[in-house]
Amino acid sequence: MRFSALAARPVPWKNGGGLTRELASETKGGGTVWRLSLAEISRNGPFSAFPGLARIHCIVDGAGHTLSNDCTRLEARLLELLEFDGGLQLECRLRDGPCKAFNVIYDPARVAASASVLGEGAVPVFGGRQALFVISGSLEIKGTGRLGAGEGIVTASAATGAVSSGSAVVQVQLAPV
């Protein structure tokens, strides 16, 4: 399944601190199994909590932010993956203006998720479901064609492809537990 951040409808956050574009998801029995989204974080304030779920968070544009509470301090930086408990009550402090983040929100009781940021070269082959999201540049996927910045794909099995020179792509592996 192909998806595009440009075609995804922006939904305002409940706290007014940004917008989210849901890119792809799977639900079962009314609950989230996994969800991919692109968030535009425009101001300091409470960070959305997702009790019972886990998160992988990657800044894809801007200087990033700090997430913190009395016990936790997490630094979100450009193209660095940050994994944490989605139920944490955190405050967000922007580092140097607005930023955008690619998010994987998932139920760790139903699926194991891992991610990496890829640069130029062949896409590592993994069995099972995976998602690829182009942050910058382009990605060529055999049988699917070229994906540009803001586009992605969710596959049910291994995808063969290549990341072009100067590009950045997030690869997410999703395996049932």
Secondary structure, DSSP 4 states (H G I P E B T S, - for coil): -EEETTTSPEEE-TTSSEEEEEEEEEEETTEEEEEEEEEEE-SSEEEPP-TT-EEEEEEEESS-EEEE-SS-EEEE-BT-EEEEETT--EEEEESSS-EEEEEEEE-TTTEEEEEEEE-SEEPPP-SSEEEEEEEESEEEETTTEEEETTEEEEESS---EEEPTT-EEEEEEEEE-
